[in-house]
Amino acid sequence: MNVPKSSVPRIVVIGGGFAGVSFIKKLRGQKVQIVLFDRHNYHTFQPLLYQVSTAGLEPDSIAYPLRKIFRKNLDFHFRLAEVEYIDTHNNTIDTSIGSLQYDYLIIATGTRTNFFGNASIAEYSMPMKTVPQALNIRSLILQNIEKADITVDQAERRQLLNFVIAGAGPTGVELAGALAEFRKGILENDYPQLEEEDMHVHLIEGQDRVLPPMSEKVSIKAQKFLENLGVQIHLETFISDYDGKTVTTKDGKKFDTATFIWAAGVTGAPVKGIDGEAMVKKANRYSVDQFNKIKGLKNIYALGDVALMTSEEYPKGHPQVAQPAIQQGKNLGKNFRKMLDGHKMEPFKYLDKGTMATVGRNKAVVDIGKMHFGGAFAWFLWMFVHLWFLVGFRNRVITFFNWTYSYINYDKAARLIIRPYKKSSPSLSKEKEPNTSSIFEA
Ligand SMILES: Cc1cc2nc3c(=O)[nH]c(=O)nc-3n(C[C@H](O)[C@H](O)[C@H](O)COP(=O)(O)OP(=O)(O)OC[C@H]3O[C@@H](n4cnc5c(N)ncnc54)[C@H](O)[C@@H]3O)c2cc1C
């Protein structure tokens, strides 16, 4: 794979997400060689994927080339590849483009969608973990509305305009809010033969409230915001099946829908080769100590969503959100600098900066410490924080202009079916679990 031989320690990083990027940034100017592997050549800002799915933003506003982020790092090498296996005895990784030795290995592979073993849901629902998946959802939504506009069969029209979302965590809530706004601001204007009442947005949640990870106070507020937007919320409802046409719940409810979005859970995305005490099987996460080192291994570390570090305050590990990933990446980067200078490493301490979710135009909910609030101020705060954390000045500017434009015009500018989504197409369904080897075989 043409990585030059190194006389300084080689640090191999798997995953250019929040954790991997934060780690590498801290090592700029150090005497190490860094090789970053990712199956995409860009960093994805996952918190805004739902805006790509609902035509609010173009994908290039929320993705940023990994090579560009590290342009100024010396002895940095990016390789577009899937890492398939870790050989801990020989300090080697096997990838879709060959094998490579490491001195230190950093695993920051995040999570993948969890279908809880339901094969038909995995087959027919629309997951939203990657940019290609978000684009699939965007195409499917727009295609289904186009089809609804031309059909005279009422049952078919109902099915095409019924949008069902599984999971009322932040992703599900944000998606539901954005779809409800689409109905309000765009449906009747763009499709004069369709009426607002024809389109339904259903949000299904197993627990007894929306936004279960957040405080009860903001959860009640978010539910009210969603209901005012016309979202139909079904709590304490468990989905048992989806056959491509009808969502069935355990208590016997049925929702005919051509668009079923699965936002009901994730599980760790470890790489094969590490097992035993190093893995927390149930969560698919690596068990790490306070320095993010994987238990039982001497030169392998895990960061972010795929790492499980327990403490008194977090007996089940940190939440799988961006802040722990960023903070762990930074802490380990600093610790590597210390280690290279012969100093002791500092244990990781998580600083909870709060949680937020937006529920359509002008409305968001925020939990920060003991403060729990919702409404327009929370929405401005949400926008500011998301712009701040977006990678790249260009992306921030474009996103800011897009949001301002949409705010003034009640519009979603990216309503384009660039690449039609076909459920039966094997090449597209393969994108559910992307594999870069196809790029090289083509
Ligand atoms: C739809 C959605 C919305 C979210 N909204 C929020 C939010 O509002 N706020 C918040 O704080 N958090 C949110 N999160 C969670 C947040 O995005 C994650 O916690 C965060 O991305 C974790 O960072 P990470 O670096 O551990 O993993 P990721 O950011 O997931 O990065 C993992 C990287 O590893 C690569 N990779 C994985 N396996 C391999 C392999 N075998 N070979 C090569 N490359 C590999 C992937 O391509 C990816 O680039 C959201 C997540 C999703 C999916």
The ligand as an SDF file (V2000), in Angstrom:
LIG
                    3D

 53 58  0  0  0  0  0  0  0  0999 V2000
  -27.6400   10.1370   12.5830 C   0  0  0  0  0  0  0  0  0  0  0  0
  -26.7760   10.4410   13.7630 C   0  0  0  0  0  0  0  0  0  0  0  0
  -26.9850   11.6120   14.4870 C   0  0  0  0  0  0  0  0  0  0  0  0
  -26.1940   11.9220   15.5840 C   0  0  0  0  0  0  0  0  0  0  0  0
  -26.4230   13.0790   16.2600 N   0  0  0  0  0  0  0  0  0  0  0  0
  -25.6150   13.4300   17.2780 C   0  0  0  0  0  0  0  0  0  0  0  0
  -25.7770   14.6630   17.9550 C   0  0  0  0  0  0  0  0  0  0  0  0
  -26.6830   15.4470   17.6390 O   0  0  0  0  0  0  0  0  0  0  0  0
  -24.9130   14.9750   18.9560 N   0  0  0  0  0  0  0  0  0  0  0  0
  -23.8970   14.1310   19.3250 C   0  0  0  0  0  0  0  0  0  0  0  0
  -23.1250   14.4720   20.2150 O   0  0  0  0  0  0  0  0  0  0  0  0
  -23.7410   12.9470   18.7220 N   0  0  0  0  0  0  0  0  0  0  0  0
  -24.5560   12.5720   17.7110 C   0  0  0  0  0  0  0  0  0  0  0  0
  -24.3800   11.3710   17.0830 N   0  0  0  0  0  0  0  0  0  0  0  0
  -23.3420   10.4600   17.5790 C   0  0  0  0  0  0  0  0  0  0  0  0
  -21.9530   10.8860   17.1080 C   0  0  0  0  0  0  0  0  0  0  0  0
  -21.9790   11.1370   15.7250 O   0  0  0  0  0  0  0  0  0  0  0  0
  -20.9780    9.7920   17.4670 C   0  0  0  0  0  0  0  0  0  0  0  0
  -20.9950    9.6210   18.8490 O   0  0  0  0  0  0  0  0  0  0  0  0
  -19.5690   10.1350   17.0080 C   0  0  0  0  0  0  0  0  0  0  0  0
  -19.5280   10.2320   15.6080 O   0  0  0  0  0  0  0  0  0  0  0  0
  -18.5640    9.0910   17.4920 C   0  0  0  0  0  0  0  0  0  0  0  0
  -17.3100    9.4020   16.9940 O   0  0  0  0  0  0  0  0  0  0  0  0
  -16.2750    8.2400   16.6590 P   0  0  0  0  0  0  0  0  0  0  0  0
  -15.0330    8.9270   16.1880 O   0  0  0  0  0  0  0  0  0  0  0  0
  -16.1910    7.2990   17.7910 O   0  0  0  0  0  0  0  0  0  0  0  0
  -16.9450    7.4350   15.4580 O   0  0  0  0  0  0  0  0  0  0  0  0
  -17.4540    7.9520   13.9600 P   0  0  0  0  0  0  0  0  0  0  0  0
  -17.5630    9.4120   13.9970 O   0  0  0  0  0  0  0  0  0  0  0  0
  -18.5930    7.1070   13.6980 O   0  0  0  0  0  0  0  0  0  0  0  0
  -16.2170    7.5640   13.0700 O   0  0  0  0  0  0  0  0  0  0  0  0
  -15.8610    6.2430   12.7690 C   0  0  0  0  0  0  0  0  0  0  0  0
  -15.0690    6.2380   11.4610 C   0  0  0  0  0  0  0  0  0  0  0  0
  -14.4840    4.9760   11.3000 O   0  0  0  0  0  0  0  0  0  0  0  0
  -14.6260    4.5420    9.9630 C   0  0  0  0  0  0  0  0  0  0  0  0
  -14.5930    3.0680   10.0110 N   0  0  0  0  0  0  0  0  0  0  0  0
  -15.3640    2.2620   10.7700 C   0  0  0  0  0  0  0  0  0  0  0  0
  -14.9940    0.9790   10.6300 N   0  0  0  0  0  0  0  0  0  0  0  0
  -13.9660    0.9770    9.7490 C   0  0  0  0  0  0  0  0  0  0  0  0
  -13.1610   -0.0520    9.2010 C   0  0  0  0  0  0  0  0  0  0  0  0
  -13.3080   -1.3320    9.5510 N   0  0  0  0  0  0  0  0  0  0  0  0
  -12.2140    0.2940    8.3090 N   0  0  0  0  0  0  0  0  0  0  0  0
  -12.0400    1.5850    7.9450 C   0  0  0  0  0  0  0  0  0  0  0  0
  -12.7750    2.5920    8.4470 N   0  0  0  0  0  0  0  0  0  0  0  0
  -13.7090    2.2920    9.3470 C   0  0  0  0  0  0  0  0  0  0  0  0
  -15.9530    5.1260    9.5260 C   0  0  0  0  0  0  0  0  0  0  0  0
  -16.0090    5.2620    8.1210 O   0  0  0  0  0  0  0  0  0  0  0  0
  -15.9410    6.4760   10.2440 C   0  0  0  0  0  0  0  0  0  0  0  0
  -15.3640    7.4900    9.4550 O   0  0  0  0  0  0  0  0  0  0  0  0
  -25.1660   11.0380   15.9760 C   0  0  0  0  0  0  0  0  0  0  0  0
  -24.9380    9.8660   15.2510 C   0  0  0  0  0  0  0  0  0  0  0  0
  -25.7420    9.5700   14.1510 C   0  0  0  0  0  0  0  0  0  0  0  0
  -25.5030    8.3100   13.3650 C   0  0  0  0  0  0  0  0  0  0  0  0
  1  2  1  0
  2  3  1  0
  2 52  2  0
  3  4  2  0
  4  5  1  0
  4 50  1  0
  5  6  2  0
  6  7  1  0
  6 13  1  0
  7  8  2  0
  7  9  1  0
  9 10  1  0
 10 11  2  0
 10 12  1  0
 12 13  2  0
 13 14  1  0
 14 15  1  0
 14 50  1  0
 15 16  1  0
 16 17  1  0
 16 18  1  0
 18 19  1  0
 18 20  1  0
 20 21  1  0
 20 22  1  0
 22 23  1  0
 23 24  1  0
 24 25  2  0
 24 26  1  0
 24 27  1  0
 27 28  1  0
 28 29  2  0
 28 30  1  0
 28 31  1  0
 31 32  1  0
 32 33  1  0
 33 34  1  0
 33 48  1  0
 34 35  1  0
 35 36  1  0
 35 46  1  0
 36 37  1  0
 36 45  1  0
 37 38  2  0
 38 39  1  0
 39 40  1  0
 39 45  2  0
 40 41  1  0
 40 42  2  0
 42 43  1  0
 43 44  2  0
 44 45  1  0
 46 47  1  0
 46 48  1  0
 48 49  1  0
 50 51  2  0
 51 52  1  0
 52 53  1  0
M  END
$$$$
